[in-house]
Amino acid sequence: MSEQPRKEKNEKDEKGKGDSWDEKWRRDPVEAAVLAIALIWAGIAWLLSYYGFWDPFLKEDDQWWAIIILGAGVIVLLGVLVRVVVPAYRRPWVGSLILGLVLVGVGLGGITEQWVLIGPLILIGIGIAGMAAFFTRRKE
């Protein structure tokens, strides 16, 4: 292996290791937006649960956490969609897709209490995400 490719590889490995949080957020605004919107959603959903807004949609009063988890999963999936559609923000997205599917599944399972249906659907979604990652990865 020549010195030039080895040097380029080391530069790529070192990229971003010494960056501050501000620099990392500036480089990846999608991740920052997803986190901020998820926190805003959690606060709004929690506040609405205090005033009984979710009561008609839930079987029990203590299931409001499932609404927060479901909303966070949807927000993460929207972030994945932005990464796939907008070339400027394209970065690895499969991990976020799996996280979003798991959060949506846990939220739906907490609301409907149909774990016999939701559990297998989560696994199927994760499998499809893995296949999508395999077929969409860049060939070097």
ZAMARGU-4260 file (C-alpha; in steps of 0.2 Angstrom, whole numbers, plus 5000, padded with zeros to 4 digits):
<rodrens>
0) 5000/5000/5000 | 5008/5017/4995 | 5009/5031/5007 | 4997/5043/4998 | 4981/5031/5001
5) 4986/5027/5018 | 4988/5046/5022 | 4971/5049/5015 | 4963/5035/5025 | 4971/5042/5041
10) 4964/5059/5037 | 4947/5052/5035 | 4948/5042/5051 | 4953/5058/5061 | 4939/5069/5053
15) 4927/5075/5066 | 4936/5068/5081 | 4941/5084/5089 | 4926/5094/5084 | 4915/5103/5097
20) 4897/5100/5099 | 4893/5116/5090 | 4903/5111/5075 | 4895/5094/5075 | 4877/5101/5076
25) 4881/5114/5062 | 4888/5100/5051 | 4872/5089/5053 | 4857/5100/5055 | 4845/5086/5052
30) 4850/5077/5068 | 4849/5093/5078 | 4832/5097/5071 | 4826/5079/5074 | 4832/5080/5093
35) 4824/5097/5095 | 4807/5093/5087 | 4807/5077/5097 | 4810/5086/5114 | 4797/5099/5109
40) 4784/5085/5105 | 4788/5077/5121 | 4784/5093/5131 | 4768/5096/5121 | 4762/5079/5123
45) 4765/5078/5142 | 4757/5095/5144 | 4742/5089/5134 | 4741/5073/5145 | 4740/5084/5161
50) 4724/5092/5154 | 4716/5076/5148 | 4718/5078/5130 | 4723/5060/5126 | 4710/5052/5137
55) 4698/5048/5123 | 4712/5040/5113 | 4719/5029/5127 | 4712/5014/5137 | 4721/5020/5153
60) 4727/5036/5160 | 4745/5031/5162 | 4748/5027/5144 | 4752/5045/5139 | 4771/5039/5138
65) 4766/5029/5123 | 4760/5044/5113 | 4777/5053/5117 | 4786/5037/5110 | 4775/5036/5095
70) 4778/5054/5090 | 4797/5053/5093 | 4797/5038/5081 | 4787/5047/5068 | 4799/5062/5070
75) 4815/5051/5068 | 4807/5043/5052 | 4804/5060/5045 | 4822/5064/5048 | 4827/5048/5038
80) 4815/5053/5024 | 4825/5070/5023 | 4841/5061/5023 | 4835/5050/5009 | 4827/5063/4998
85) 4839/5079/5001 | 4856/5075/4993 | 4864/5089/5004 | 4860/5080/5020 | 4863/5062/5014
90) 4872/5052/5027 | 4870/5034/5034 | 4852/5032/5039 | 4848/5014/5042 | 4852/5015/5061
95) 4840/5030/5062 | 4827/5020/5052 | 4828/5005/5064 | 4827/5017/5079 | 4811/5025/5072
100) 4803/5009/5068 | 4806/5002/5086 | 4800/5018/5093 | 4784/5018/5083 | 4781/5000/5087
105) 4784/5002/5106 | 4772/5017/5105 | 4759/5008/5095 | 4761/4993/5107 | 4759/5004/5122
110) 4743/5012/5115 | 4734/4997/5108 | 4742/4983/5119 | 4742/4972/5104 | 4760/4966/5106
115) 4756/4950/5097 | 4754/4960/5081 | 4766/4974/5084 | 4781/4964/5089 | 4782/4954/5073
120) 4779/4970/5063 | 4794/4978/5071 | 4805/4964/5066 | 4798/4964/5048 | 4802/4982/5047
125) 4819/4980/5054 | 4823/4966/5041 | 4816/4977/5027 | 4828/4991/5033 | 4842/4979/5033
130) 4838/4974/5015 | 4836/4992/5010 | 4853/4996/5017 | 4861/4982/5008 | 4854/4987/4991
135) 4856/5006/4993 | 4874/5006/4999 | 4887/5014/4988 | 4899/5003/4978 | 4917/5008/4980
</rodrens>
